[in-house]
Every structure is written in C-alpha cells, then in structure tokens.
Amino acid sequence: MIENNNKPVAIVLGGTNPHKKLLEKLKNRGFFAVLIDYLANPPAKLTADLHVQESTLDKDKVLDIAQKLNAQLVIATCVDQANVTACYVAEKMNLPRPYSYEVACEISDKVKMKLRMKKANIPTAAYIQTSSAEGLNVDSLHFPLVVKPSDSNGSKGVRRVDNNQELNAYLQEALAISRNGMAVVEEFIEGDEIGVDCFIVNGKAHIVTMHKKRKPSIKDGTVIYSIGSISPPNISATAKNLIVEIADKIAVEFELQNTPLLMQLIVSDDKVNVVEFAPRIGGGLNFRKIKLFADFDILEASIDSYYNKVVEIPKNNIDFLYSENHIYVEAGTFGRIEGIADLVKDGTILEFYQNKTQGAPIFSGNASKDRVGSFIVRARDINEVKNKIRRVFDTIKIYNIDDKPMKYSYDYIDLLLD
C-alpha cells in the first residue's frame, strides 16, 4: 500500500476541512499522513499522502489497515463515532490515545451519556430512552420534546416534536438511523444554545471560547441544525462560572486528563443545562475561530493530547465579534459556487471553506454533512456582522452539476436576528 516510505505513519479518520489542516500538521511533524474516508473525493483527500476509501465506522477494517501500515498514530479530532474507532484501534495496537475506548463509547452514546450525567448531578433535560416507538409513554415529559438517535453523527435525526403524531414519526426515523437501535426523547429547554470549547489540562477545565448558535425558525420536519454562530455570546457571569463547574464535573466523571472538550448547552439567564458534550474539537470552522479568536492552536493541542502532553491555554481580552455561517442548499448534486473570491478580497469574508467538491451529493434534511461551505466574518459590532452576512448571501451564487441555480434551503435572514 505504501512504497519507499521511511516515515512513521499517522492515520486520520475522516476527510473534513479541520482534518485537512490536521493532515498538514501531522506531515509537519514528520508523519506519512494517511486519510481514511468513505467518500471518493473528501475535502482533505489532496492533502493526504495516501487516501484509503473505507468507512471510519468499520472499526475492524480500520484496525486491519492500521496494522498493515504499521501505524504509529490513529487520530480523529472532530467526529464522535470516528473517535470511537480511533480509541478502539489504539487500544488494540497499544498506540497513544487521549482516553480509553470504553470512555469513547460511553460519550458517543447519548443514552449512556445521559445516565452518567444524571449520576454525576450534571444538569440536563428530563428524558426517557427507548428502543421502540410502539406504546411509548411520555407522560413524565412535557411537550415540546426533542428526539435524537443514540449514536448518530452530527445533527442527523435530531428533531423537535410538538405532539404525539410527530413523536411517533420522528422517533421511528431516529431509531432507524441509530446503529444500536436506541433513541433519546427529552424535553426541549428554551434558551440560548451555547457552544463551549474547553481544554482539559491535568483534569481541570479551561474555557477557550464560547459561541451562541443560530438555528432557522422554520418548522417543517427538517432536523434541528445550526446555520451559524456569534462569538462571544452575551451571558451572565453566574452562567459562565456554572459552565466551568460543569466542565470540571465532566472531566472528573469521565476521567478526562488532557483533551479538548466541546459542550453544547442551553443557557437561560443564570441557568445552564447540558445538551451533550464530547472530548473533541468542533467541526466546521471551529478550529479556525479558536485560532483567530483566542490565538490557540487547538489542532496542535489535540495531537499533543494523544500523547498526554500538558498544553498551555492563552488568556486574551476580546474586543470584536466573530460570526461563523453555514451555507445549505436544496438537495441535488453540487456543481460550483461563485462570488466568494471578491468577498474575501474586499474584506467582507475573513475566511471561507468549501465543503463540497464538484459532483458531491447534497441530501434533503440539512444535516451538517450537507453544508456546501462555511465562512467567517469579523466585525466591531453586531450591525457590522449583519451587514456583512447580508452582503455574502446576496452576492454568492451556487449551481448544481447541470449548471442550474441551487436555492438556499432556509431563509438566511435568521442569521441576522439577535
């Protein structure tokens, strides 16, 4: 599979944009960088020294590849289920890893995660777990509810439900998506959804950045998905202190020593509830926002975490706003996007990352894997953020493989709301 290579082999699981940069960093560290991704042309393919087209979810197949290549590192920094595979292979081959395969399994399974949060008195929504939609009793919960598969990637199958009819339909879908046949039904908590990027250093949590997620106001059966974010969010000092306490509890409960920690929270005034968390970095442009926003290279730190190295967390005063924004379009086959270069040149867009290559399928439902691309704007105040976002969406044009325009699958005005 590899000819004339004397470098140690590092395998990256998943060909996302963050993993494109991860591959570059591993190559800079002297590794022969191998990418495993089931797609024929993932965004990170051209960055890798070798691309192996296999599923990152097939643990034994990845193990076989790693053994044949005599891999010295198997890493996935952005994808929950790929993290499980990375830890599985690492334990089988006695390779570096930031935490055990058992911990990776528990955190990537929302049913097990909820049970452990309840045990550790970590605040989270009331919920029930189920393996069937038949005869499910939700009398202990109050509508609206959220249905989610126990072990899916991203926002796939996560839906808000407002009545029993929706509950039955969406729960069946969630169970069909879930590989372990389980789903979680939990109460929908009103408030701001806050994403928190932490780094655990010697078992102690340090907040690096926080952002408020933005979601479309439509209610048409699509999944609950993020269309963008604003950093930093406007939350109280009490809520910030609670967030640190919660992160420390998670680190203790799951025996996390040196690792990134991504938390998804609902914050309402001084109250904080955990939706879910993962000992990894966020997808999309999160790694770039953290570098731009906090001057912290979380990808380098993530590599160090596999070797249990202690990293230094910088402290910075923030006097500007960053907004990450995602582009979703109707289902079809992606062709091209026009207008980005001029927006970058005139400073409207700070950075842009394209997620789809020509010929890539885009499915309905707006799961995170269906984003065409994402961009970051930087501004002095919220009005400047809104003006830049409006200009981007009014300017760019997206076409399918047949050279026909592709419509946005949501109203971008939702990104302009406070």
N, C-alpha and C positions, 0 to 999 in steps of 0.2 A: 504493500500500500504506500510506503514511503521509500524512496530510493536515495542513497547517498546523503543521509541526514545524520549528523552527529550531535544535534542539539537535543536537549530534553523536550519531551512532548507535553504540551498542555492542551486539554480538550475543553472547548467552550460549548455549553449546551444551549442552543437557541440562537438564531441569527438576527436578533433585533438590532435597532440602532445603538442602544447602550452597549450591546455585546460587540458591535463593530469597533467601538472605541476600546473595549476590553481586550479584544484581539490585538489591537495595536500596542497596548500597554504590555501584554504578555510577550509579544515579539521584541519589544524594547528591553525586556528583562532577559532575553536570550532564549526564549522558548520557540520551538516549532509549533505554531498555533493551528490547531485543527478545530474546525467547526462541524458540529452535528446538528442538522436541521432537516425536517421532513420536506421542506419546500425545495424546489429546483433552483430558485433564484432568490434566496432571502437577502435582505439589505446588507448583511455582513459577509456575504459569500466572497466578494472580491478582496476583502481584507485578509481572509484566512490563507494560510499556506496550503491548506487542504480542506475541501468540503466533502463530508460524508452525508449522503442523503438518507437519513434514518430518523425515526421518531425519538425525541428525547424522553418520551414517556415509557419506552420499552427498556426497562432497567437492565435486563439480561443481555439485550442486544448491545446496549452502550457498554456494558461490562466486557463483553466479548471484543468489541472494538478497542477499548482501552487496554485490554490485556495483549492484544495483537500488536498494538503500537508501543507497548511498554510505557504507557503514560505516567508522568510524574505528578500531574495535577489534572483534576476534573472539576470544573467550576461552572456555576450558573448563578449570576448575581441578581437577576431581575424577575425570574419566573418561579412561582411556588412549586409546581409539580416537577420542574427540571431540577430544583434544589433537592427534592427528594431523591431523584436519580443520582445526582452528584454525590450526595452523602452515602447512598447505597453502594455505589462503585468504590468510593473512597474507603469505606469500612472493609469491603471485600478485598481490596488491594493494599490496605494499610497505608493510604495516602493522606496528605494533610486535609483537614476539614474543620470548619468553624464550630460545629456542633454535631451531635450524633444523628444517625439515621432515624432512631426512634423519635427524637425531638422533631426532626424534619417532618416525619409522618404525622405526628400529633398536630403540629401547627398548620400543615396544609389541609387537614381535615377539619371542616368547620364544626362538625358535631363534637369531635374530641376537643377542639379549641374552646368551644363554649363550656364544656364540662369542666375543663381546667380553670377557665376564668371564674366560673361560679365557685369552685373550690377555693380559689385564692382571693375571693371577695373583690374581684376586679369588676367595676360597674359596666353592665352591658344590658341590652334589651331583653325583656322576658321572651322566652322561646319554647318551642317544642321540637323534637326531632322525629322523623318518620321515614319509613321505607315504603309507604303506600298512601295513595290518595283516597282509597276506599274507606269510608266510615271514619274519617279523621275528625276528632273532636277538638275544636279550637275555642271552646267556651272560656277557657282560662286566659285567653288573649283578647285584645281589643283591636278592631279594625281602625285604620289601615294596617296591613301587615306587609312583610317582605318575605318572599320565597327565594331561596337560593340553593343550588346543588351543594352537596357536602364538599366536593373536591374538584371543582372546575377551575380553569384558569381565567383570570381577568373578570369581566362582568358578565360572562356567558351564563344565561339562565337566571340572572338576578332580576326579579320583577316585583314591583309594588302591586298589591291586590287590595281592592276596596270592598269586596263582597265574596260570598261563598262560591258563586259561579266562577269568578275569576280565579279564586283559590284552587278549585278543582282542576281547571285547565292548565294553569301555570305550574302547579305542583307536579302534575303528570309530566310536563316538559322538563322540569328540573330533575326529576327522578330519572328520566331517560338520559339526560346529559351526565348525571353523576356516575362515575365508574364504580363506586362502591354501593350504589343503589340507595343512598341515604340523602335526605334533604333537611334543611332547617327552615322552620316557619317562625318568624319573630316579629314583634311589634315594631311598627315604624315610629321612630322618635323624631319629633320636629326639632329643628335647629340647624345650625350651620355645619356642613360636613367639612371637617378639618383634617388635612393630611399632615402628618408629623414625621420628619426624617430625624431619627436619632442615631447615635452611635454608642454602643455599649463598650465601655473601657473598664477592664477588670471588674465586671459585674455591675458597674454603675452607669446609669443612663445620662447622656448629654444630648440636649436638643440642638440640632444643627440648623434646620429651617422648618417653617410651617407654612401651609398654604390653605386657602379656602377654595374648595372645589365648586365648580359651577355645573349645573345639570339642566337639561332642557325642560321646559314647563309642559311639554306635550304629555298626554296620557292616552296612548294608542296601542298599548300592548308591547311596545318595544322594551328592551332591557333597560335597567337603571344604569346609565353610563355617564361618564364625565366628558364635558365638552371643553373644559378649560379650568384654570385656577388663577387666583390672585395672591401674591405674597408681598408683605406679610399680612396675615388676617388680623382683623380688629377684634381681639378677645381680651377678657379681663385678666388681671394679674393673678387673681384667685384661680381661674381656669388654667392658666399656664403652670402654676405650682402643682395643681392636681394632675396635669399631664405628666410632669416629671415623676410624681409619686407613682402613677400608674405604670409608667415605663420601667421604673425600678422594680415594681411588683412582678411584672412580666419577666424581667431578667432573672429574678430570684426563682420564680415558679418553674421556669423552663431551663434554668441553669445556663444562661447565656453569659459568656465572659467577654469576648471581644468580637463584635459583629455589628453590622448595621441593623437597625430596627425600624421598620416602617409601620406606622399606626394610622388607622382610619377611625376617626372619632366623630361623634355628634356633640357639638358644644352649644348649649343654650344658657345664656347669662353665665352663672358660675358653676353650672352642672356639666359634667363630662361623662359620656358613655362610649365604650369601645365597640365599634362595629366589627373590626377584625384587625389582625396585625400579622407581620411576617418578618423574620430575621433576614432581610434582604434590602436592596435599594429599590426604589420605584422604577417603573418602566417609563416609556416615552422620553421626554427631555428632562426628567428629574435630575439625572446626573449632571447635566449642564447647568440647570438652575442652581444647584447646590454649589457648583464651582463659581458661577458668576455672582451668586447672591451671598455666599458665605466664604468664598475663597478656600474651599475644602474639596480636595480631590477624593470623592467617595469611592470611585472605582479603584484607585490605588489602595485606599484603605481596605476595601473589600478583599482585594488579593491578599493583603497582609493578614486579614482576619483568618484566612485559611491556615496560616502558619502561626496563629495565636499571638501575633505581634501586637503590642500596645501602640495605638496611634494617638497623635496629639490633635485635639479639637480646637480650632481657632475661634476667637471671640471677636465679632465685628459689630459695629453700630450701623444700622441700616437707615438710609435717608432717601430711599427711592422705592419704586414699586416694580415688580416683575409680574408678567402675566403669560402663562403658557396656554396655548389654544390649539384644539384639535379639529381637524377637518374630516367630516364624514359626508359621504355622498350616497345616492341611491345605489341599489345593487346593480352589478354589471361587471364588466372586465375593464380594468384600468388601462388608459392609454397614455395620457400625459397631463401635465399641469403647466399653465403659462402665467407669467406675470410676477413670479417670485423674485427674479434677479433684480428688477428695477426697484422693488420694495426693499430689498436688502441694501441696494446701492444708495437709496435716498434716506436710509435710517429708519424707515417705518418698522421693518422687521429687524430685530437684532440677530436672530439665528433661525434657520429653517431646516427641518429634517424631513425627508421624504420616506414614507414607509412602504410604498408600493412601487414595484417595478412594472414596466410595460407588460401587459398580458396577465397580470395578477388578478385573481377573482376578488370581488367585493360582495359580501353577502348582506342580506337584509338583517335588521335587528341591532345594528350599531354596536357590536361588541368591540372591545379595544383593538382586537386584531384586524378590524376593518377600517381603521384610520388610514386615510390617504397620506396624511402628513401632519406635522405639528410645527408651530412657530412660537417664538418668544418675542415679546415686546417689553421694552423698558421705558419707564416714564417717571416724571416728577410727582404726578398726582393722578387721581382716578379719571379725571376728564381727559387727560392726555392718553391714558390707557385706552379708553373707549374710542377716541378719535382714530387711534392707530389701528385698532381691531376693525372698526367700520371700514377704513380705507382698504385693509387687506381683503376683506370679503367682498367688497365692491369691485375690486380690481382683478383678482385671480380668476382664471377660467380653467375648468377641469373637463377633459374629454375622455371618452371611452375608446376602446380599441378600434371602433368603426368611425372615429373622428366626430362623434356626436357629443354635445354638451351633457355633462352629468350634473344633476341638480343636488344641492345640499339636502341632506335628509333631516335637517332641523332648521329652525329659524335662528340665525346667528345673533339676532337681537338679544337672545337670552344671555349672551356673553357681555352685554352692555348693562345688565342690571346690577345694582349694588348688592 
